[in-house]
Amino acid sequence: MRGEERQVSQAWVDQYRRKLGDNMLVVGDEPQHVDTLGDGLPDSGWRKAQIETWLKSYGVAVPGGYKTKTSLLSMVDMVLSPAAEEEIEPESLEEEVVDEILEEVVEVITEEEVDSVIEEN
């Protein structure tokens, strides 16, 4: 066993982490996820894979290749605080001034006329 490489699952490493000691080199180990602030937002306690998953859930294309946790967290910052977009002032719309007065014709209908229309239908 000593000096030999051995492949184990992350769950195995998590279970026996305290018993391994400092003299064991565990390649690819990621510590258990701890949401440091407890707010559901990625922080330094999150695993890189979990940060990538979070970013993808917000539609962020995570580039391939090596990424540090710091670079992923800066991408999270960009999602949470996007750069302010340049405000576009709407063109001022000038309304035409109408000097004409329109007359509204209102026809008054008596109750008898209403009754006769109802009886016809």
C-alpha positions in Angstrom: 0.0 0.0 0.0 2.7 2.5 0.8 3.9 4.3 -2.2 1.2 2.9 -4.4 -1.5 4.9 -6.1 -5.0 3.9 -5.3 -8.2 5.2 -6.8 -11.0 5.9 -4.3 -14.3 7.8 -4.5 -14.8 11.3 -3.1 -17.3 9.8 -0.7 -14.5 7.5 0.7 -12.1 10.4 1.0 -14.8 12.4 2.8 -15.5 9.5 5.2 -11.9 8.8 6.1 -10.4 12.3 5.7 -9.5 12.7 9.4 -7.8 9.3 9.5 -5.6 10.0 6.4 -3.4 12.5 8.1 -1.1 15.0 6.5 1.4 12.5 5.0 -1.2 11.3 2.4 -1.4 13.1 -1.0 -5.0 13.0 -2.3 -5.0 14.1 -6.0 -8.3 15.7 -7.1 -9.7 15.9 -3.6 -12.3 18.6 -3.1 -13.4 19.3 0.4 -17.0 19.0 1.3 -19.3 21.9 0.3 -19.9 24.4 3.0 -22.1 27.4 2.3 -20.0 29.8 4.4 -22.6 32.6 4.5 -25.7 30.3 4.3 -27.3 32.4 1.6 -27.3 29.9 -1.3 -24.8 32.0 -3.3 -21.5 30.6 -4.3 -18.6 31.5 -2.0 -15.1 30.2 -1.1 -16.7 27.2 0.7 -18.3 25.9 -2.5 -16.6 23.3 -4.7 -15.5 24.4 -8.2 -17.9 21.9 -9.8 -20.8 23.3 -7.8 -19.9 26.9 -8.7 -19.8 25.9 -12.4 -23.3 24.2 -12.0 -24.6 27.3 -10.4 -23.3 29.5 -13.2 -24.7 27.2 -15.9 -28.1 27.4 -14.1 -28.0 31.2 -14.7 -27.2 30.7 -18.4 -23.5 31.5 -18.1 -21.3 29.7 -20.6 -18.4 28.4 -18.5 -15.3 28.1 -20.8 -13.4 24.8 -20.9 -9.9 24.4 -19.6 -8.4 25.1 -16.2 -10.3 27.5 -14.1 -9.5 28.6 -10.5 -12.2 29.0 -7.9 -11.3 32.7 -7.8 -12.0 33.1 -11.5 -15.3 31.2 -11.1 -16.3 33.4 -8.2 -15.5 36.5 -10.2 -17.9 35.2 -12.8 -20.5 34.8 -10.1 -20.0 38.4 -9.1 -20.6 39.4 -12.7 -23.9 37.5 -12.7 -25.0 39.1 -9.4 -23.9 42.6 -10.2 -24.0 43.0 -14.0 -22.3 46.1 -15.5 -24.7 49.0 -15.8 -26.1 49.3 -19.3 -25.8 52.6 -21.0 -29.1 54.4 -20.7 -30.7 55.4 -24.0 -32.8 58.5 -23.8 -36.0 58.1 -25.7 -36.6 60.5 -28.5 -38.9 63.3 -27.5 -42.2 62.9 -29.1 -43.9 66.1 -29.8 -47.6 65.9 -29.9 -49.5 67.8 -32.5 -51.7 70.5 -31.1 -55.2 70.2 -32.3 -57.1 73.4 -32.3 -60.3 71.8 -33.6 -63.1 71.1 -31.2 -64.9 67.9 -31.9 -68.5 67.6 -31.0 -69.7 64.4 -29.6 -73.2 63.4 -30.5 -75.0 61.5 -27.8 -78.4 60.0 -28.6 -80.8 59.8 -25.7 -82.9 56.7 -25.7 -86.1 56.4 -23.7 -87.1 53.4 -21.6 -89.9 52.6 -24.1 -87.4 52.5 -27.0 -85.2 50.1 -25.0 -88.2 47.9 -24.2 -89.2 47.7 -27.8 -85.6 46.7 -28.9 -85.6 43.9 -26.3 -89.0 42.7 -27.4 -87.9 42.5 -31.1 -84.9 40.3 -30.2 
